[in-house]
Amino acid sequence: MGMSFPGRALHADNLKRWQTELRKLLDVKASACARLPALLQQRAEALGVPDDADRLVTARSAAALFAVLSGRPAKEQVEQLAAFEAKTSRRAVGASVGSAERLLAVLGDNLVFGAFEQLRARAAELPGAAERLEEVAATLRQDELNASAADRLRALAEQAQAILNPPPPPGRVLLEGSLRRGGRSEVLTRLRALVDEVERATEGLTEAEAEALTMTGQIRITAPGKAR
């Protein structure tokens, strides 16, 4: 539980001191530890992480421990803690407890996991996407002892954004803009106009320059109703 005392005497004063420290710990950690398993499972399932992954098993074990300790008299708390059998390991459960709030904040951050969802949707077309997604899944599988998840997931989200929005290739920009039109006729008219703009912008290029042209960005055309 991360608590220590200068003396090892087994007497009432130390028991009371231990109960006070444990109550402080429960006040700070119990809510996060109770909420962590469900949100962790939700994020893990979306990335194909199995239900029996070490991090999930450990998080559930920590939640179960805090559930049996909360609201009990000191003597019962000692007995419950002594009888507790940690799933994975006691060190892993301790690490999970220590990082619960920070990990919960990252798991609840839709900007972080939105980047992973976009990467998953475009994994077949984006180089490096599958490798980053596997790193995310590995982080959610492994215990906190093996991988500090909060910092690692934020770093991987930044890498995902770099894959989704790569910097433009070097060279002069011949054409740049945005597309937003409504209605089939308007959409087609704008796309045809864009082709004309590209032709005008690229007139006079040498053959080598024309062969080296690149186009970046994405176009999404949506219609009402459910996706097919």
C-alpha positions as CSV (number, residue, x, y, z in Angstrom):
1,M,0.0,0.0,0.0
2,G,3.1,2.2,0.0
3,M,2.9,3.0,3.7
4,S,5.8,2.6,6.2
5,F,6.3,3.4,9.9
6,P,9.6,4.0,11.8
7,G,8.8,1.2,14.3
8,R,7.5,-2.3,13.8
9,A,5.8,-2.8,17.2
10,L,2.4,-4.5,17.0
11,H,0.3,-2.3,19.4
12,A,-2.9,-0.3,19.3
13,D,-1.2,3.1,18.6
14,N,0.5,1.7,15.4
15,L,-2.8,0.1,14.4
16,K,-4.6,3.4,14.8
17,R,-1.8,5.2,12.9
18,W,-2.0,2.7,10.1
19,Q,-5.8,3.0,9.9
20,T,-5.5,6.8,9.6
21,E,-3.0,6.5,6.8
22,L,-5.1,3.9,5.0
23,R,-8.2,6.1,5.3
24,K,-6.3,8.9,3.6
25,L,-5.2,6.5,0.8
26,L,-8.7,5.3,0.3
27,D,-10.1,8.8,0.2
28,V,-7.6,9.7,-2.6
29,K,-7.5,6.4,-4.6
30,A,-10.7,4.4,-4.1
31,S,-12.9,6.3,-6.6
32,A,-10.3,6.1,-9.4
33,C,-9.5,2.4,-8.7
34,A,-13.2,1.6,-8.8
35,R,-13.8,3.4,-12.1
36,L,-10.6,2.2,-13.9
37,P,-11.5,-1.4,-14.9
38,A,-14.6,-0.5,-16.9
39,L,-13.1,2.3,-18.9
40,L,-9.9,0.4,-19.4
41,Q,-11.9,-2.6,-20.7
42,Q,-13.8,-0.3,-23.1
43,R,-10.7,1.2,-24.6
44,A,-8.9,-2.2,-24.7
45,E,-11.7,-4.0,-26.5
46,A,-11.8,-1.4,-29.2
47,L,-8.2,-2.2,-30.0
48,G,-8.5,-6.0,-29.8
49,V,-6.9,-6.4,-26.4
50,P,-8.2,-9.6,-24.7
51,D,-10.3,-9.4,-21.5
52,D,-7.6,-11.4,-19.5
53,A,-4.8,-9.0,-20.3
54,D,-2.5,-8.4,-17.3
55,R,-3.4,-4.7,-17.0
56,L,-7.1,-5.4,-16.9
57,V,-6.7,-8.3,-14.4
58,T,-4.5,-6.1,-12.2
59,A,-6.9,-3.2,-12.3
60,R,-9.8,-5.4,-11.3
61,S,-7.7,-6.9,-8.5
62,A,-6.9,-3.4,-7.1
63,A,-10.6,-2.4,-7.3
64,A,-11.6,-5.5,-5.4
65,L,-9.0,-4.8,-2.7
66,F,-10.2,-1.2,-2.2
67,A,-13.9,-2.4,-2.1
68,V,-13.2,-4.8,0.8
69,L,-11.1,-2.3,2.7
70,S,-13.5,0.7,2.5
71,G,-15.6,1.4,5.6
72,R,-14.2,-1.5,7.7
73,P,-12.9,-1.3,11.2
74,A,-9.1,-1.3,11.5
75,K,-8.8,-4.9,12.7
76,E,-11.0,-6.2,9.7
77,Q,-8.9,-4.0,7.3
78,V,-5.7,-5.7,8.5
79,E,-7.3,-9.2,8.2
80,Q,-8.6,-8.4,4.7
81,L,-5.3,-7.1,3.5
82,A,-3.5,-10.1,5.0
83,A,-5.8,-12.5,3.3
84,F,-5.8,-10.6,0.0
85,E,-4.5,-12.6,-3.0
86,A,-3.3,-10.1,-5.7
87,K,-4.0,-11.1,-9.3
88,T,-0.8,-10.9,-11.3
89,S,1.3,-9.6,-8.3
90,R,1.2,-7.4,-5.3
91,R,3.8,-5.0,-6.9
92,A,1.6,-4.8,-10.0
93,V,-1.5,-4.0,-8.0
94,G,0.5,-1.3,-6.1
95,A,1.7,0.2,-9.3
96,S,-1.9,0.2,-10.7
97,V,-3.1,2.0,-7.6
98,G,-0.4,4.6,-7.8
99,S,-1.1,5.5,-11.4
100,A,-4.9,5.1,-11.4
101,E,-5.9,8.8,-11.5
102,R,-3.4,9.7,-14.3
103,L,-4.4,6.7,-16.4
104,L,-8.1,7.3,-15.9
105,A,-7.6,10.9,-17.2
106,V,-5.9,9.6,-20.4
107,L,-8.4,6.8,-21.0
108,G,-11.2,9.4,-20.7
109,D,-9.5,11.8,-23.2
110,N,-11.4,11.5,-26.5
111,L,-8.7,13.5,-28.3
112,V,-6.1,10.8,-27.4
113,F,-8.4,7.8,-28.3
114,G,-10.0,9.7,-31.2
115,A,-6.5,9.8,-32.9
116,F,-6.3,6.0,-32.4
117,E,-9.7,5.5,-33.9
118,Q,-8.9,7.5,-36.9
119,L,-5.6,5.6,-37.3
120,R,-7.5,2.3,-37.1
121,A,-10.0,3.4,-39.8
122,R,-7.1,4.2,-42.2
123,A,-4.6,1.6,-41.1
124,A,-4.5,0.0,-44.6
125,E,-3.5,3.2,-46.4
126,L,-1.2,4.9,-43.9
127,P,2.4,3.7,-43.5
128,G,3.3,3.1,-39.8
129,A,-0.4,3.0,-38.7
130,A,-0.5,-0.7,-37.9
131,E,2.8,-0.5,-35.9
132,R,1.5,2.4,-33.8
133,L,-1.8,0.7,-33.1
134,E,0.1,-2.5,-32.0
135,E,2.1,-0.3,-29.6
136,V,-1.1,1.1,-28.1
137,A,-2.5,-2.4,-27.7
138,A,0.7,-3.6,-26.1
139,T,0.6,-0.7,-23.6
140,L,-3.0,-1.6,-22.7
141,R,-2.0,-5.3,-22.3
142,Q,1.0,-4.9,-20.1
143,D,1.0,-4.1,-16.4
144,E,2.1,-0.7,-15.1
145,L,5.4,-2.4,-14.0
146,N,6.3,-3.0,-17.6
147,A,4.9,0.2,-19.2
148,S,3.8,3.5,-17.7
149,A,0.6,3.8,-19.6
150,A,-0.5,7.4,-19.1
151,D,2.7,9.0,-20.6
152,R,3.1,6.3,-23.2
153,L,-0.5,6.6,-24.5
154,R,-0.2,10.4,-24.9
155,A,3.1,10.0,-26.7
156,L,1.5,7.5,-29.1
157,A,-1.4,9.8,-29.7
158,E,1.1,12.5,-30.8
159,Q,2.7,10.0,-33.2
160,A,-0.8,9.0,-34.5
161,Q,-1.5,12.6,-35.2
162,A,1.8,12.9,-37.1
163,I,0.8,9.9,-39.3
164,L,-2.7,11.2,-39.9
165,N,-1.5,14.8,-40.7
166,P,2.0,14.5,-42.2
167,P,3.9,17.6,-42.9
168,P,3.7,18.7,-46.6
169,P,6.5,17.6,-48.8
170,P,9.3,20.1,-49.5
171,G,9.0,22.4,-52.5
172,R,6.8,25.3,-53.5
173,V,3.1,25.1,-53.0
174,L,1.2,25.4,-56.3
175,L,-2.4,25.2,-55.0
176,E,-3.9,25.2,-51.5
177,G,-7.4,25.6,-50.2
178,S,-10.4,23.9,-48.6
179,L,-13.5,22.2,-50.0
180,R,-17.0,22.5,-48.5
181,R,-20.0,22.3,-50.8
182,G,-23.6,21.0,-50.4
183,G,-25.6,19.1,-52.9
184,R,-24.5,16.8,-55.6
185,S,-24.4,19.4,-58.3
186,E,-22.4,21.8,-56.2
187,V,-20.0,19.1,-55.2
188,L,-19.4,18.0,-58.8
189,T,-19.0,21.6,-60.0
190,R,-16.4,22.3,-57.3
191,L,-14.4,19.2,-58.1
192,R,-14.4,19.9,-61.8
193,A,-13.3,23.5,-61.1
194,L,-10.6,22.2,-58.9
195,V,-9.2,20.0,-61.7
196,D,-9.1,23.1,-63.9
197,E,-7.2,25.0,-61.2
198,V,-4.7,22.2,-60.9
199,E,-4.2,22.2,-64.7
200,R,-3.6,26.0,-64.7
201,A,-1.3,25.9,-61.6
202,T,0.9,23.2,-63.2
203,E,1.3,24.7,-66.6
204,G,4.9,25.3,-67.6
205,L,6.3,22.6,-65.4
206,T,9.1,20.6,-66.8
207,E,8.5,16.9,-67.3
208,A,10.6,16.0,-64.3
209,E,8.7,18.6,-62.1
210,A,5.4,17.2,-63.3
211,E,6.4,13.7,-62.5
212,A,7.5,14.8,-59.0
213,L,4.2,16.5,-58.1
214,T,2.5,15.3,-54.9
215,M,-0.9,15.9,-53.4
216,T,-1.7,15.7,-49.7
217,G,-4.9,16.1,-47.7
218,Q,-8.2,14.3,-47.7
219,I,-11.7,14.7,-49.2
220,R,-14.8,13.2,-47.5
221,I,-18.2,13.2,-49.1
222,T,-21.1,12.3,-46.8
223,A,-24.8,11.6,-47.3
224,P,-27.6,11.4,-44.7
225,G,-28.3,8.1,-43.1
226,K,-26.3,5.2,-41.7
227,A,-23.0,4.2,-43.2
228,R,-23.2,1.3,-45.6
